[in-house]
Amino acid sequence: MRTSTRGSRRLMALAAVAALTTGLLAGCAEDSDDGSSNSDGGSGGGKTTLTIGTFGVFGYKQAGLYDEYMKKNPDITIKENVTTRTDVYWPKTLTRLQAGSGTDDIQAIEIGNIAEAVQTQADKFVDLGKEVDKSQWLDWKTAQATTKDGKTIGLGTDIGPMAVCYRKDLFKAAGLETDRTKLAEQWKGDWSKYVDVGKEYMKKAPKGTKFVDSASSVYNAALGGESQRYYDKDGNVIWDKSTGVKKAWDASMEVATSDMSAKLKQFDKPWDQAFANAKFATVACPAWMIGYIQEKSGDAGKGKWDIAAAPTAANWGGAFVGVPTAGKHQKEAIALAKWLTAPEQQAKVFAKQASFPSIPAAYPSLKPQAATTAFFSNAPITQIFSDSAKTIPTQIFGVKDQPIGTAITDIGILQVEQKGKTPDQGWDAANKEIKDVLGQ
Amino acid sequence: MTSSKQALAQSASSADAAPGSQPGAARRAHGRGTPPPGPDSWRSRLYRWDMKASPYAFIAPFFIFFGAFGLVPLLYTAWYSLHNVQLSNLDQQTWVGLDNYKNLMSSDFFWGALQNTFTIGVISTVPQLVMAIGIAHLLNYKLRGSTMWRVVMLTPYATSVAAATLVFVLLYSWDGGMINWLLGFVGVDPVNWRESTWGSQFAVSSIVIWRWTGYNALIYLAAMQAIPSDLYESAALDGAGRWQQFRHVTIPMLRPTILFTVVVSTIGATQLFGEPLLFGGASGSKGGSEHQYQTLGLYMYDQGWIIGNLGKASAIAWTMFLILLIVAAVNLLITRRLRKSQ
């Protein structure tokens, strides 16, 4: 009896040790790839699962592109891994790229991160420039994803050509011009003219409404039309000397120091609600904003919104898709990336989401959904955005573009707009923040 | 290994030897150089080894996992904190010595974050625990549907941080939020809950209070249930009213529990992260345009994952670790004092 208990105890201990050791060894072993494995190791005939990592509302799933591709290619299954927020998506992707494991077969890259990807992660991406005819894309778009030695790490998906969306009903009540061409004439060439229209609006503004959602949106829209941003072409930070930043800052300061701003923070819940409650009359409108307005305003806004050309041709936002070299199905991933960014598919995403194509060949055939056109008072959406897209200036982005932008809008401008600081104090606060960002 | 166990082991091992054979005979049969069997045979050694090692094997899982996921990262973070490491280039680690720490000491943002962590910690923890004791005291009386009340107390704790914070963001929204609307009835001007310093710190604290009060109340309630009722009876005989009973019986008996909740809440407050991050919405890691509700946890996250300066973020992490050690030490001292004074 005694012997048997002893034996079993020994067995237990041995089992525990064994289990632990195997567990630890398994932990040290090569990561099993998540989801991108296939049942038969990729040798023909079986199904290949491709994963694509995206952020926000990318539009591919919404436009039904995955289903369409899987129908055409029965041996491919596509799985989308969505991260809602870019500021969560990008750090995660950066670490995975460098670890060489855990990346998706295709990774989306936001325009604010493309410079960092090009300058620090180029060796982690497949050169897609060899796979496509690069001349189809807008030159500046491809240039942003191309390294100094000519390697293109991402294919352009959408761009963010600029317009101004405004509520005709509020404009009418305030006694302003409501015709989109005449309005565009009024502020043509300079965002400060748009601010002047805002001053007019505030004289007779309907109760409880403001002219614009935030000073930051005016800043971003104005900066999108300037050739000089935060960096020069050699990668030096020049934000405090940049003519573009100065112009955009001044326009946003005019808004922030007046009473024309609703003082909201974009992409916040209260901002969403303000659309539904018609709290502001205009918003800077890159193409992707169209979908937002429609969704957040709901039926109440139908036919009340309209679109006019922006003061300057500008770009705000957009993205790329790249194929990481760590992927196990590069050939299939490249084929999918090419297909997703082809003009026909970009047009389909536009029809669903109003994300604007980065390939001009797609422009003549663009058709927004009937519901969208009706929502925006039958404005010639395609034409307004195409005109803007064709004259967008080439812009240089840098490694810390995104955090520098955040420092200016969410620290500097916000202090002036919401805490009653002077523009100089706001500028100094942004300066201090950017120094911290750059580790100076 | 107690001596009785040893004796047991020895007798067991001699019982294991083949019956009827002399120990010496066995050795001759084995030939030269083999150790004498008997009390030292390998089976008995294995057995003793088993007795010694088994307990360690059973507690090993925790320590192995703690080593792998706690200790190693902790030390690796220390290593990182002495280097310049960028998120976009993890393999390039340049030795900078204590530069990251010096940088922190001269950074207004760091001191601001430390101060915010402290202030928010105080204005969330103190009311939370006071209210929790009050609520526990009320729940301790016989009342109808007491289980229901207790479940209700725990619901805020069970909701996710994200969901709770989202609701609070809407309540505190400065234009069209419910709280400013209610203040409007009293004739108070709308408060900018997110950008004003006190307003935002109060708002963040209120989320913490809402989530944790019930949880602490239940802990107090459990401790109150354990207080023998004859104490109350004798107090009542001595003519103590309800309030006096609470002060002179309940509170002293709860002392260890109160200390426990204070320690746990303090650690929680030092690590406060989710509520302010989500309260800030887009770019929430800045904790407001003047960093007015940026806690240490947020500052670390902002430096490491948003700005991408992992070396500095690691230095913040270690500084936080040291702060927590100091807090724990202070707690320990106070506890000892209180014990002695009893």
Boltz contact constraints between the chains, C-beta under 6 A:
constraints:
  - contact:
      token1: [A, 10]
      token2: [B, 50]
      max_distance: 6.0
  - contact:
      token1: [A, 13]
      token2: [B, 54]
      max_distance: 6.0
  - contact:
      token1: [A, 13]
      token2: [B, 57]
      max_distance: 6.0
  - contact:
      token1: [A, 16]
      token2: [B, 57]
      max_distance: 6.0
  - contact:
      token1: [A, 17]
      token2: [B, 57]
      max_distance: 6.0
  - contact:
      token1: [A, 87]
      token2: [B, 306]
      max_distance: 6.0
  - contact:
      token1: [A, 91]
      token2: [B, 305]
      max_distance: 6.0
  - contact:
      token1: [A, 94]
      token2: [B, 87]
      max_distance: 6.0
  - contact:
      token1: [A, 94]
      token2: [B, 88]
      max_distance: 6.0
  - contact:
      token1: [A, 98]
      token2: [B, 90]
      max_distance: 6.0
  - contact:
      token1: [A, 116]
      token2: [B, 88]
      max_distance: 6.0
  - contact:
      token1: [A, 120]
      token2: [B, 88]
      max_distance: 6.0
  - contact:
      token1: [A, 120]
      token2: [B, 89]
      max_distance: 6.0
  - contact:
      token1: [A, 265]
      token2: [B, 281]
      max_distance: 6.0
  - contact:
      token1: [A, 265]
      token2: [B, 282]
      max_distance: 6.0
  - contact:
      token1: [A, 267]
      token2: [B, 282]
      max_distance: 6.0
  - contact:
      token1: [A, 268]
      token2: [B, 281]
      max_distance: 6.0
  - contact:
      token1: [A, 269]
      token2: [B, 169]
      max_distance: 6.0
  - contact:
      token1: [A, 269]
      token2: [B, 170]
      max_distance: 6.0
  - contact:
      token1: [A, 270]
      token2: [B, 173]
      max_distance: 6.0
  - contact:
      token1: [A, 403]
      token2: [B, 307]
      max_distance: 6.0
  - contact:
      token1: [A, 406]
      token2: [B, 283]
      max_distance: 6.0
  - contact:
      token1: [A, 410]
      token2: [B, 283]
      max_distance: 6.0
  - contact:
      token1: [A, 410]
      token2: [B, 286]
      max_distance: 6.0
  - contact:
      token1: [A, 411]
      token2: [B, 289]
      max_distance: 6.0
  - contact:
      token1: [A, 414]
      token2: [B, 289]
      max_distance: 6.0
  - contact:
      token1: [A, 415]
      token2: [B, 289]
      max_distance: 6.0
  - contact:
      token1: [A, 418]
      token2: [B, 195]
      max_distance: 6.0
  - contact:
      token1: [A, 419]
      token2: [B, 195]
      max_distance: 6.0
  - contact:
      token1: [A, 437]
      token2: [B, 307]
      max_distance: 6.0
  - contact:
      token1: [A, 439]
      token2: [B, 309]
      max_distance: 6.0
